[in-house]
Amino acid sequence: MRRLSREVPQLVDPETGEPVPRDINLQLEVRFQEPPLLEN
């Protein structure tokens, strides 16, 4: 259990303070990523 939670960080909903399900986690990770910088 400990190893699994290290591989998949558990996000918490900032509004409710409740853990976010894994499928929503993946969406949040994508949403929170900064846009890639364009290389010149």
PDB file with SEQRES, HELIX, SHEET and CRYST1 records, atoms N, CA, C and O in Angstrom:
SEQRES   1 A   40  MET ARG ARG LEU SER ARG GLU VAL PRO GLN LEU VAL ASP          
SEQRES   2 A   40  PRO GLU THR GLY GLU PRO VAL PRO ARG ASP ILE ASN LEU          
SEQRES   3 A   40  GLN LEU GLU VAL ARG PHE GLN GLU PRO PRO LEU LEU GLU          
SEQRES   4 A   40  ASN                                                          
HELIX    1 AA1 ARG A    2  GLU A    7  1                                   6    
HELIX    2 AA2 ARG A   22  PHE A   32  1                                  11    
CRYST1    1.000    1.000    1.000  90.00  90.00  90.00 P 1           1          
ATOM      1  N   MET A   1       0.842  -1.200   0.000  1.00  0.00           N  
ATOM      2  CA  MET A   1       0.000   0.000   0.000  1.00  0.00           C  
ATOM      3  C   MET A   1       0.879   1.253   0.000  1.00  0.00           C  
ATOM      4  O   MET A   1       0.610   2.220  -0.713  1.00  0.00           O  
ATOM      5  N   ARG A   2       1.936   1.212   0.816  1.00  0.00           N  
ATOM      6  CA  ARG A   2       2.805   2.372   0.917  1.00  0.00           C  
ATOM      7  C   ARG A   2       3.520   2.630  -0.418  1.00  0.00           C  
ATOM      8  O   ARG A   2       3.643   3.772  -0.861  1.00  0.00           O  
ATOM      9  N   ARG A   3       3.989   1.537  -1.049  1.00  0.00           N  
ATOM     10  CA  ARG A   3       4.717   1.695  -2.306  1.00  0.00           C  
ATOM     11  C   ARG A   3       3.781   2.261  -3.383  1.00  0.00           C  
ATOM     12  O   ARG A   3       4.184   3.104  -4.184  1.00  0.00           O  
ATOM     13  N   LEU A   4       2.535   1.788  -3.392  1.00  0.00           N  
ATOM     14  CA  LEU A   4       1.577   2.227  -4.405  1.00  0.00           C  
ATOM     15  C   LEU A   4       1.302   3.727  -4.274  1.00  0.00           C  
ATOM     16  O   LEU A   4       1.250   4.441  -5.275  1.00  0.00           O  
ATOM     17  N   SER A   5       1.126   4.199  -3.039  1.00  0.00           N  
ATOM     18  CA  SER A   5       0.818   5.614  -2.848  1.00  0.00           C  
ATOM     19  C   SER A   5       2.014   6.489  -3.207  1.00  0.00           C  
ATOM     20  O   SER A   5       1.852   7.664  -3.536  1.00  0.00           O  
ATOM     21  N   ARG A   6       3.232   5.910  -3.142  1.00  0.00           N  
ATOM     22  CA  ARG A   6       4.397   6.685  -3.546  1.00  0.00           C  
ATOM     23  C   ARG A   6       4.441   6.817  -5.072  1.00  0.00           C  
ATOM     24  O   ARG A   6       4.825   7.860  -5.601  1.00  0.00           O  
ATOM     25  N   GLU A   7       4.043   5.748  -5.773  1.00  0.00           N  
ATOM     26  CA  GLU A   7       4.076   5.783  -7.233  1.00  0.00           C  
ATOM     27  C   GLU A   7       2.959   6.672  -7.780  1.00  0.00           C  
ATOM     28  O   GLU A   7       3.141   7.370  -8.777  1.00  0.00           O  
ATOM     29  N   VAL A   8       1.804   6.637  -7.118  1.00  0.00           N  
ATOM     30  CA  VAL A   8       0.668   7.450  -7.565  1.00  0.00           C  
ATOM     31  C   VAL A   8       0.297   8.419  -6.447  1.00  0.00           C  
ATOM     32  O   VAL A   8      -0.457   8.062  -5.542  1.00  0.00           O  
ATOM     33  N   PRO A   9       0.826   9.653  -6.506  1.00  0.00           N  
ATOM     34  CA  PRO A   9       0.519  10.617  -5.449  1.00  0.00           C  
ATOM     35  C   PRO A   9      -0.987  10.873  -5.354  1.00  0.00           C  
ATOM     36  O   PRO A   9      -1.667  11.015  -6.370  1.00  0.00           O  
ATOM     37  N   GLN A  10      -1.497  10.929  -4.123  1.00  0.00           N  
ATOM     38  CA  GLN A  10      -2.931  11.155  -3.939  1.00  0.00           C  
ATOM     39  C   GLN A  10      -3.198  12.651  -3.866  1.00  0.00           C  
ATOM     40  O   GLN A  10      -2.726  13.329  -2.953  1.00  0.00           O  
ATOM     41  N   LEU A  11      -3.945  13.154  -4.814  1.00  0.00           N  
ATOM     42  CA  LEU A  11      -4.315  14.565  -4.777  1.00  0.00           C  
ATOM     43  C   LEU A  11      -5.534  14.742  -3.883  1.00  0.00           C  
ATOM     44  O   LEU A  11      -6.337  13.822  -3.725  1.00  0.00           O  
ATOM     45  N   VAL A  12      -5.668  15.934  -3.297  1.00  0.00           N  
ATOM     46  CA  VAL A  12      -6.804  16.226  -2.428  1.00  0.00           C  
ATOM     47  C   VAL A  12      -7.554  17.417  -3.007  1.00  0.00           C  
ATOM     48  O   VAL A  12      -6.952  18.410  -3.414  1.00  0.00           O  
ATOM     49  N   ASP A  13      -8.861  17.303  -3.038  1.00  0.00           N  
ATOM     50  CA  ASP A  13      -9.675  18.402  -3.560  1.00  0.00           C  
ATOM     51  C   ASP A  13      -9.529  19.602  -2.626  1.00  0.00           C  
ATOM     52  O   ASP A  13      -9.876  19.505  -1.448  1.00  0.00           O  
ATOM     53  N   PRO A  14      -9.023  20.730  -3.127  1.00  0.00           N  
ATOM     54  CA  PRO A  14      -8.792  21.892  -2.257  1.00  0.00           C  
ATOM     55  C   PRO A  14     -10.076  22.428  -1.629  1.00  0.00           C  
ATOM     56  O   PRO A  14     -10.033  23.037  -0.561  1.00  0.00           O  
ATOM     57  N   GLU A  15     -11.214  22.209  -2.279  1.00  0.00           N  
ATOM     58  CA  GLU A  15     -12.468  22.746  -1.742  1.00  0.00           C  
ATOM     59  C   GLU A  15     -13.026  21.879  -0.628  1.00  0.00           C  
ATOM     60  O   GLU A  15     -13.478  22.393   0.395  1.00  0.00           O  
ATOM     61  N   THR A  16     -12.996  20.552  -0.824  1.00  0.00           N  
ATOM     62  CA  THR A  16     -13.612  19.659   0.156  1.00  0.00           C  
ATOM     63  C   THR A  16     -12.579  19.056   1.091  1.00  0.00           C  
ATOM     64  O   THR A  16     -12.913  18.595   2.183  1.00  0.00           O  
ATOM     65  N   GLY A  17     -11.304  19.060   0.655  1.00  0.00           N  
ATOM     66  CA  GLY A  17     -10.265  18.442   1.475  1.00  0.00           C  
ATOM     67  C   GLY A  17     -10.324  16.925   1.411  1.00  0.00           C  
ATOM     68  O   GLY A  17      -9.663  16.244   2.195  1.00  0.00           O  
ATOM     69  N   GLU A  18     -11.116  16.385   0.477  1.00  0.00           N  
ATOM     70  CA  GLU A  18     -11.241  14.942   0.365  1.00  0.00           C  
ATOM     71  C   GLU A  18     -10.330  14.411  -0.735  1.00  0.00           C  
ATOM     72  O   GLU A  18     -10.073  15.112  -1.714  1.00  0.00           O  
ATOM     73  N   PRO A  19      -9.841  13.182  -0.588  1.00  0.00           N  
ATOM     74  CA  PRO A  19      -8.990  12.593  -1.624  1.00  0.00           C  
ATOM     75  C   PRO A  19      -9.730  12.504  -2.953  1.00  0.00           C  
ATOM     76  O   PRO A  19     -10.934  12.251  -2.989  1.00  0.00           O  
ATOM     77  N   VAL A  20      -9.003  12.714  -4.035  1.00  0.00           N  
ATOM     78  CA  VAL A  20      -9.603  12.674  -5.364  1.00  0.00           C  
ATOM     79  C   VAL A  20      -9.365  11.288  -5.966  1.00  0.00           C  
ATOM     80  O   VAL A  20      -8.250  10.772  -5.893  1.00  0.00           O  
ATOM     81  N   PRO A  21     -10.395  10.678  -6.560  1.00  0.00           N  
ATOM     82  CA  PRO A  21     -10.240   9.359  -7.182  1.00  0.00           C  
ATOM     83  C   PRO A  21      -9.157   9.372  -8.246  1.00  0.00           C  
ATOM     84  O   PRO A  21      -8.832  10.419  -8.807  1.00  0.00           O  
ATOM     85  N   ARG A  22      -8.598   8.185  -8.518  1.00  0.00           N  
ATOM     86  CA  ARG A  22      -7.454   8.102  -9.429  1.00  0.00           C  
ATOM     87  C   ARG A  22      -7.795   8.617 -10.817  1.00  0.00           C  
ATOM     88  O   ARG A  22      -6.972   9.295 -11.431  1.00  0.00           O  
ATOM     89  N   ASP A  23      -8.998   8.313 -11.339  1.00  0.00           N  
ATOM     90  CA  ASP A  23      -9.319   8.744 -12.700  1.00  0.00           C  
ATOM     91  C   ASP A  23      -9.370  10.272 -12.783  1.00  0.00           C  
ATOM     92  O   ASP A  23      -8.967  10.860 -13.787  1.00  0.00           O  
ATOM     93  N   ILE A  24      -9.863  10.900 -11.728  1.00  0.00           N  
ATOM     94  CA  ILE A  24      -9.881  12.364 -11.686  1.00  0.00           C  
ATOM     95  C   ILE A  24      -8.454  12.884 -11.474  1.00  0.00           C  
ATOM     96  O   ILE A  24      -8.088  13.945 -11.982  1.00  0.00           O  
ATOM     97  N   ASN A  25      -7.658  12.123 -10.718  1.00  0.00           N  
ATOM     98  CA  ASN A  25      -6.260  12.485 -10.506  1.00  0.00           C  
ATOM     99  C   ASN A  25      -5.550  12.701 -11.831  1.00  0.00           C  
ATOM    100  O   ASN A  25      -4.856  13.701 -12.017  1.00  0.00           O  
ATOM    101  N   LEU A  26      -5.725  11.761 -12.749  1.00  0.00           N  
ATOM    102  CA  LEU A  26      -5.026  11.844 -14.030  1.00  0.00           C  
ATOM    103  C   LEU A  26      -5.445  13.102 -14.779  1.00  0.00           C  
ATOM    104  O   LEU A  26      -4.614  13.750 -15.417  1.00  0.00           O  
ATOM    105  N   GLN A  27      -6.724  13.453 -14.708  1.00  0.00           N  
ATOM    106  CA  GLN A  27      -7.189  14.665 -15.386  1.00  0.00           C  
ATOM    107  C   GLN A  27      -6.579  15.909 -14.737  1.00  0.00           C  
ATOM    108  O   GLN A  27      -6.184  16.847 -15.429  1.00  0.00           O  
ATOM    109  N   LEU A  28      -6.504  15.907 -13.393  1.00  0.00           N  
ATOM    110  CA  LEU A  28      -5.956  17.064 -12.690  1.00  0.00           C  
ATOM    111  C   LEU A  28      -4.470  17.229 -13.009  1.00  0.00           C  
ATOM    112  O   LEU A  28      -3.988  18.347 -13.190  1.00  0.00           O  
ATOM    113  N   GLU A  29      -3.746  16.104 -13.077  1.00  0.00           N  
ATOM    114  CA  GLU A  29      -2.319  16.187 -13.363  1.00  0.00           C  
ATOM    115  C   GLU A  29      -2.089  16.856 -14.708  1.00  0.00           C  
ATOM    116  O   GLU A  29      -1.183  17.675 -14.860  1.00  0.00           O  
ATOM    117  N   VAL A  30      -2.926  16.493 -15.690  1.00  0.00           N  
ATOM    118  CA  VAL A  30      -2.785  17.097 -17.014  1.00  0.00           C  
ATOM    119  C   VAL A  30      -3.154  18.575 -16.952  1.00  0.00           C  
ATOM    120  O   VAL A  30      -2.486  19.414 -17.556  1.00  0.00           O  
ATOM    121  N   ARG A  31      -4.215  18.887 -16.223  1.00  0.00           N  
ATOM    122  CA  ARG A  31      -4.698  20.269 -16.174  1.00  0.00           C  
ATOM    123  C   ARG A  31      -3.694  21.176 -15.464  1.00  0.00           C  
ATOM    124  O   ARG A  31      -3.517  22.335 -15.838  1.00  0.00           O  
ATOM    125  N   PHE A  32      -3.034  20.630 -14.426  1.00  0.00           N  
ATOM    126  CA  PHE A  32      -2.135  21.461 -13.629  1.00  0.00           C  
ATOM    127  C   PHE A  32      -0.742  21.588 -14.241  1.00  0.00           C  
ATOM    128  O   PHE A  32       0.078  22.370 -13.761  1.00  0.00           O  
ATOM    129  N   GLN A  33      -0.470  20.815 -15.305  1.00  0.00           N  
ATOM    130  CA  GLN A  33       0.851  20.934 -15.935  1.00  0.00           C  
ATOM    131  C   GLN A  33       0.958  22.275 -16.642  1.00  0.00           C  
ATOM    132  O   GLN A  33       0.003  22.736 -17.266  1.00  0.00           O  
ATOM    133  N   GLU A  34       2.144  22.907 -16.540  1.00  0.00           N  
ATOM    134  CA  GLU A  34       2.334  24.159 -17.253  1.00  0.00           C  
ATOM    135  C   GLU A  34       2.503  23.859 -18.741  1.00  0.00           C  
ATOM    136  O   GLU A  34       3.034  22.807 -19.096  1.00  0.00           O  
ATOM    137  N   PRO A  35       2.067  24.750 -19.607  1.00  0.00           N  
ATOM    138  CA  PRO A  35       2.236  24.517 -21.047  1.00  0.00           C  
ATOM    139  C   PRO A  35       3.721  24.421 -21.378  1.00  0.00           C  
ATOM    140  O   PRO A  35       4.525  25.168 -20.819  1.00  0.00           O  
ATOM    141  N   PRO A  36       4.100  23.513 -22.277  1.00  0.00           N  
ATOM    142  CA  PRO A  36       5.509  23.348 -22.623  1.00  0.00           C  
ATOM    143  C   PRO A  36       6.055  24.612 -23.272  1.00  0.00           C  
ATOM    144  O   PRO A  36       5.370  25.279 -24.047  1.00  0.00           O  
ATOM    145  N   LEU A  37       7.290  24.922 -22.943  1.00  0.00           N  
ATOM    146  CA  LEU A  37       7.921  26.100 -23.537  1.00  0.00           C  
ATOM    147  C   LEU A  37       8.375  25.772 -24.952  1.00  0.00           C  
ATOM    148  O   LEU A  37       8.914  24.696 -25.210  1.00  0.00           O  
ATOM    149  N   LEU A  38       8.154  26.701 -25.854  1.00  0.00           N  
ATOM    150  CA  LEU A  38       8.589  26.477 -27.224  1.00  0.00           C  
ATOM    151  C   LEU A  38      10.089  26.750 -27.329  1.00  0.00           C  
ATOM    152  O   LEU A  38      10.584  27.776 -26.862  1.00  0.00           O  
ATOM    153  N   GLU A  39      10.797  25.814 -27.951  1.00  0.00           N  
ATOM    154  CA  GLU A  39      12.248  26.002 -28.096  1.00  0.00           C  
ATOM    155  C   GLU A  39      12.528  26.816 -29.346  1.00  0.00           C  
ATOM    156  O   GLU A  39      11.922  26.585 -30.393  1.00  0.00           O  
ATOM    157  N   ASN A  40      13.441  27.765 -29.240  1.00  0.00           N  
ATOM    158  CA  ASN A  40      13.777  28.604 -30.384  1.00  0.00           C  
ATOM    159  C   ASN A  40      14.779  27.903 -31.280  1.00  0.00           C  
ATOM    160  O   ASN A  40      15.186  28.455 -32.302  1.00  0.00           O  
TER     161      ASN A  40                                                      
END                                                                             
